[in-house]
Amino acid sequence: MKKMLIVRPDYDKGTNYLFFWSQEVIDFAQDKNWHVEKSDREKAIRHEFESRLKNNPGFVFINGHGNDDTVIGHDRQPLVDTYNCFLLKGTITFTRACNCIKSLGKKAVVAGCTTFIGYNREFWVPRLHKFEATPLKDPLAKPVVEVSNAVPLSLIKGNSVEDAIGSSATIAEKHILKLILSKEQYDRVTLKAMINNLGALDYEGEKTAKINE
């Protein structure tokens, strides 16, 4: 049985949106009979994360804030950094956080991570204030997160890292065309975020890698 470990802090507006929007990935993996372990909310902390990695997930999906060297978990506590990234050895890891592929991704791969997928600058999720209590209904966030979710969804389908990133780009291109032609004023914000995120998405390690049992 294939295994996924997903991390979902939920302590501010940004992490709250990613918490709910990543449920689609959990549901899809479970429908494919994957074993899904979750480090949610107050359990999105370092020792919980390190403990769950001992169960040898083939795929690790981390949501949170980040910088060049660190991914931040619950309540802005360091979750993964250059000191414990060796624990990602043998995994394909997708980190949905700002900037972390710059240094952390490179060091994780040197330490044995098969492929580290992430963003080389800020990851943007636009939102309308009136939908902050119901993020899944936010029309600004929806296409942006759908494009990002395409990466883990494609990996779960059995595709390679290269194909998963390509799938995300294909979906983004379709959205971008619609957004360019749209006359809705808020769609410009979504378009800007989508173009930024698409250009920032990158990987370190093996592009042909697929998730193993």
N, C-alpha and C positions, 0 to 999 in steps of 0.2 A: 504494500500500500504506500502510495506517495504521501509525503508529509510536508505541510506548510506551517511555518510559524509567522504569525502576523502580530505586529505591535501597533497599538492604537491609543496614544495618550489623548486626553480630552479635558483640557483645562483652560482653553481660550478659544476665541472664534475660529482661528485658523485650524487648530487641531480638532475642534468640534466638527467642522465641515468634513475633514478627511476621515474622521471616525465614522460618520454615517455613510459617506460615499464609498468607503472601502468595503461596506457590507456586501455589495454586489460581488466582489471578488471572493469573499468567504462563501457565499451561497453557491457560487458557480463551482468552486473547488469541492464543496460537500456534495453537490449533485454529481460530480465526477468520482465520488467515493474516495476522496482524499481525507486523510486525517488532518484536521486543522486545530492547531493550538493557538490560543489567543492570550496576549499580554495586554489587557485593556485597562485604560484609565489609571487608577493608582497602582496597578500591577505592571505598568509600562516603565519599569525601573531596572536598574543594572543587574542586581542579583537574580531577579525573576527571569530576566532575559537570558542571562548566562546559564541558569539552571535548565531552562527549556531547550537550549541549544544542545544539551547533553542527549536529547532524544533524536539527534541527527536528522533534522529536517533537510530535505533537498532544496527547498525554496524558503527564503526568508524575505518577508515584506514588511518594511519599517516605515511608518508614518511619523512625522514630527517636525521639529525645527532643526536647523543644522548650521554648521559653518564648515570651513575647510577641513577641520580635523575631527569634528565631533557631531554625532547625532544626539539630539536632546529628547529625553523621554518625559515622563510625568513631572509636572511642576518644575520644569526647566532643569531637571537633573541629568547629567551626562549618562547616556545609555551605551553608546558604542563610540570608541575613540581609537587612537593609534596604539593604545596599550592593550586593549582586549579584542581588537579586530581579528586576531589570529583564530578566534573561536568561530569565525565564519568559514573556516577551511572546508572545502568540498561542497560549498553551497553556491547556488545562484542567488544573489541578494539584490533586491530592488529597494532603494532607499528614496522615499518621496519626501525630500527635505532640501533646503537651500544649500548650494555650494559644496556638499560633502564629497562629491567625486574628485574634487581637485587634489586633495591630499589623502584623505581617508580611503577613498576608492583605490588609489594606487597602492597604498600600503597594505590594504586588505588583500589585494591580489598577490602581492609579494609574499604575504604571510600564508597564502594557500587558498584564499577564496577563488572559486572557479571563474566567476564573472560577477562584477559589481556594477550595477546599473544605477544611475542617479543623475543629478543635475549639477552643471558646472557654474551656475549662478543662481539667483533667486528663483524660486518656484512660486508662481502667482496663482491665486484662486480669487477671482473677483466675486463680489457678493453685493446684494442689495440689502439694506438694513431691515427692511420689512420681512425678509425671509430668514433672518438669523435664528429664529426659533424653529424654523422648518427648512433646514438646509437642502433637503432633497427636492424641494420645490423651487429653489432659486434658479431662475433662467439664465443668470449670468454665469454661475458656477457650472451648471450642467454640462455644456459641451466641453469645457476645459478639463473637467475631471474625467469625463468619458474618454477623452483622448489619452489621459494619463493611465486610466484603468485598463486601456487596451493592452498595455505592456504585460501586466500580470495575467490577464485573461488569456492572452495568446500563449504565454509560457505554460499555463495550466493545460491548454489544449494540446501541448506537446511540441510546440514550435521552438525553434532556436532563438537565442538572444537576438541575433541579427534580424530574423523574421518578425519577432515581437516588436522591435523598435520600428521596423518597416510598417507593421500593421498600425501602430500608433500614428505614424506620419501620414499614412493613407487616409485614416479617419480625420485627421487634422486638416488635410487638404480639402476634403469635402465640406467641413465646417467653415473653413476660411473663405471658400468661394461664396457660400451663403451669407456669411457675415459681411463680406465686402459689398455685396449687393443690397444688404439690408439698410432700411432707412430708420430703423430704431436707434435712438441716440445711445442707449446703453450697450448696444452690440459692439460699438467701437472699443469699449473697455474689454469685452470678452475677446475680441480680435487681437488686441494688443497683448493680452495675457497668453493667448494660445500661441502666437508667433514667438513670444519670449520663451515659453516653456519648450516648444518644439526645438528651438535653436539650442537650448541648454541641455536637452536630454543626451546622455552620452554613456559610455561604458568603458570599463577596464577589464582585461582578461580575454577569455575565449568567446568569440562572436558566434561560433557554431555550437556552443554548449546548449544542452537541453536538460531539463530537470530529471534526475534519476530517482529510482525508488529509495 
